[in-house]
Amino acid sequence: MEIRELRPSDGAEVRALWQASGVRIRPGDDDVSLARLLSHNPGLCLVGCEGDRIVSTALVGFDGRRGWLYHVATHPDMRRRGIATRIVREVEERLRAQGCKKLNLIVWDEEEDAMTFWTAIGYRRERTVEFAKPLADE
């Protein structure tokens, strides 16, 4: 598998991957928002490719203090091959190189497989509650 940076032209293909992988497509996953994320976080939003096919994603936002990881996904046909672990480790290395001290992510309560994955690769559940407020119409 080759890991490369997400390109603005990848939007439709990554959204199809997310749907196949069970990722909830949300506001901010459109092409304009993805392009904005890429411009604010150069080199941090990655895809894993088998040939010309995108099989994995990891999006990252870094504010100079903390990193946030979004939409880590691997196509169901490609799971259990270490692909997600590999793309997450690459993200971690890139963030370390930029001075990031902590990487956060959100897992929905019912996502038991995701919790197992994150625990297995060294992440721990924090005792926090997420608050959110939509700033745009959905």
One Martini backbone bead per residue (centre of mass of N, CA, C, O) as a GRO file, in nm:
protein
  138
    1MET     BB    1   0.097   0.036   0.021
    2GLU     BB    2   0.024   0.369  -0.046
    3ILE     BB    3   0.113   0.682   0.091
    4ARG     BB    4  -0.081   0.984   0.063
    5GLU     BB    5  -0.200   1.274  -0.012
    6LEU     BB    6  -0.468   1.445  -0.011
    7ARG     BB    7  -0.689   1.546  -0.264
    8PRO     BB    8  -0.930   1.745  -0.386
    9SER     BB    9  -1.014   1.513  -0.609
   10ASP     BB   10  -1.098   1.279  -0.377
   11GLY     BB   11  -1.382   1.321  -0.254
   12ALA     BB   12  -1.574   1.104  -0.378
   13GLU     BB   13  -1.400   0.854  -0.302
   14VAL     BB   14  -1.392   0.898   0.009
   15ARG     BB   15  -1.697   0.899   0.056
   16ALA     BB   16  -1.741   0.610  -0.045
   17LEU     BB   17  -1.559   0.480   0.164
   18TRP     BB   18  -1.706   0.581   0.415
   19GLN     BB   19  -1.973   0.443   0.355
   20ALA     BB   20  -1.854   0.149   0.341
   21SER     BB   21  -1.725   0.193   0.651
   22GLY     BB   22  -1.942   0.372   0.838
   23VAL     BB   23  -1.906   0.664   0.798
   24ARG     BB   24  -2.016   0.970   0.886
   25ILE     BB   25  -2.164   1.196   0.696
   26ARG     BB   26  -2.083   1.542   0.719
   27PRO     BB   27  -2.045   1.836   0.781
   28GLY     BB   28  -1.733   1.900   0.607
   29ASP     BB   29  -1.722   1.665   0.356
   30ASP     BB   30  -1.688   1.850   0.142
   31ASP     BB   31  -1.485   1.986  -0.094
   32VAL     BB   32  -1.443   2.264   0.034
   33SER     BB   33  -1.368   2.164   0.323
   34LEU     BB   34  -1.134   1.981   0.242
   35ALA     BB   35  -0.959   2.202   0.113
   36ARG     BB   36  -0.931   2.364   0.375
   37LEU     BB   37  -0.794   2.147   0.543
   38LEU     BB   38  -0.547   2.117   0.358
   39SER     BB   39  -0.448   2.419   0.375
   40HIS     BB   40  -0.417   2.405   0.705
   41ASN     BB   41  -0.283   2.082   0.668
   42PRO     BB   42  -0.012   2.014   0.544
   43GLY     BB   43   0.056   1.666   0.517
   44LEU     BB   44  -0.200   1.529   0.713
   45CYS     BB   45  -0.379   1.419   0.481
   46LEU     BB   46  -0.453   1.075   0.422
   47VAL     BB   47  -0.390   0.802   0.191
   48GLY     BB   48  -0.458   0.470   0.090
   49CYS     BB   49  -0.312   0.272  -0.177
   50GLU     BB   50  -0.425   0.044  -0.438
   51GLY     BB   51  -0.310   0.172  -0.670
   52ASP     BB   52  -0.594   0.367  -0.768
   53ARG     BB   53  -0.712   0.285  -0.487
   54ILE     BB   54  -0.888   0.393  -0.219
   55VAL     BB   55  -0.861   0.231   0.125
   56SER     BB   56  -0.767   0.489   0.302
   57THR     BB   57  -0.802   0.715   0.595
   58ALA     BB   58  -0.665   1.041   0.730
   59LEU     BB   59  -0.759   1.312   0.919
   60VAL     BB   60  -0.604   1.639   1.000
   61GLY     BB   61  -0.584   1.859   1.282
   62PHE     BB   62  -0.365   2.148   1.352
   63ASP     BB   63  -0.314   2.422   1.603
   64GLY     BB   64  -0.014   2.386   1.761
   65ARG     BB   65  -0.110   2.184   2.008
   66ARG     BB   66  -0.338   1.999   1.879
   67GLY     BB   67  -0.461   1.698   1.759
   68TRP     BB   68  -0.697   1.584   1.500
   69LEU     BB   69  -0.881   1.291   1.428
   70TYR     BB   70  -1.029   1.184   1.114
   71HIS     BB   71  -1.153   0.944   0.925
   72VAL     BB   72  -1.073   0.655   1.001
   73ALA     BB   73  -1.038   0.434   0.719
   74THR     BB   74  -1.132   0.104   0.592
   75HIS     BB   75  -1.198  -0.105   0.377
   76PRO     BB   76  -1.359  -0.397   0.433
   77ASP     BB   77  -1.172  -0.567   0.223
   78MET     BB   78  -0.889  -0.445   0.392
   79ARG     BB   79  -0.899  -0.568   0.655
   80ARG     BB   80  -0.655  -0.703   0.866
   81ARG     BB   81  -0.355  -0.556   0.744
   82GLY     BB   82  -0.253  -0.272   0.889
   83ILE     BB   83  -0.348  -0.004   0.754
   84ALA     BB   84  -0.449   0.180   0.983
   85THR     BB   85  -0.193   0.172   1.149
   86ARG     BB   86  -0.006   0.291   0.936
   87ILE     BB   87  -0.153   0.567   0.895
   88VAL     BB   88  -0.139   0.656   1.190
   89ARG     BB   89   0.170   0.650   1.224
   90GLU     BB   90   0.223   0.864   1.010
   91VAL     BB   91   0.071   1.090   1.146
   92GLU     BB   92   0.231   1.093   1.409
   93GLU     BB   93   0.504   1.165   1.281
   94ARG     BB   94   0.416   1.434   1.154
   95LEU     BB   95   0.332   1.567   1.420
   96ARG     BB   96   0.595   1.546   1.575
   97ALA     BB   97   0.755   1.722   1.365
   98GLN     BB   98   0.551   1.975   1.460
   99GLY     BB   99   0.508   1.946   1.794
  100CYS     BB  100   0.307   1.747   1.882
  101LYS     BB  101   0.167   1.623   2.202
  102LYS     BB  102  -0.145   1.561   2.106
  103LEU     BB  103  -0.396   1.313   2.019
  104ASN     BB  104  -0.725   1.329   1.896
  105LEU     BB  105  -1.052   1.157   1.924
  106ILE     BB  106  -1.361   1.022   1.799
  107VAL     BB  107  -1.600   0.790   1.945
  108TRP     BB  108  -1.869   0.622   1.922
  109ASP     BB  109  -2.033   0.437   2.152
  110GLU     BB  110  -2.112   0.190   1.934
  111GLU     BB  111  -1.789   0.155   1.855
  112GLU     BB  112  -1.632  -0.119   1.943
  113ASP     BB  113  -1.416  -0.173   1.724
  114ALA     BB  114  -1.278   0.101   1.751
  115MET     BB  115  -1.199   0.078   2.048
  116THR     BB  116  -1.020  -0.167   2.011
  117PHE     BB  117  -0.821  -0.046   1.814
  118TRP     BB  118  -0.720   0.200   1.981
  119THR     BB  119  -0.620   0.036   2.221
  120ALA     BB  120  -0.417  -0.152   2.062
  121ILE     BB  121  -0.245   0.132   1.968
  122GLY     BB  122  -0.240   0.322   2.258
  123TYR     BB  123  -0.510   0.427   2.332
  124ARG     BB  124  -0.724   0.632   2.544
  125ARG     BB  125  -0.979   0.687   2.745
  126GLU     BB  126  -1.151   0.969   2.817
  127ARG     BB  127  -1.307   1.199   3.062
  128THR     BB  128  -1.525   1.314   2.838
  129VAL     BB  129  -1.733   1.567   2.684
  130GLU     BB  130  -1.907   1.644   2.407
  131PHE     BB  131  -1.945   1.949   2.236
  132ALA     BB  132  -2.193   2.111   2.013
  133LYS     BB  133  -2.229   2.354   1.727
  134PRO     BB  134  -2.391   2.453   1.473
  135LEU     BB  135  -2.296   2.704   1.204
  136ALA     BB  136  -2.465   2.547   0.989
  137ASP     BB  137  -2.654   2.432   0.765
  138GLU     BB  138  -2.764   2.091   0.685
   0.00000   0.00000   0.00000
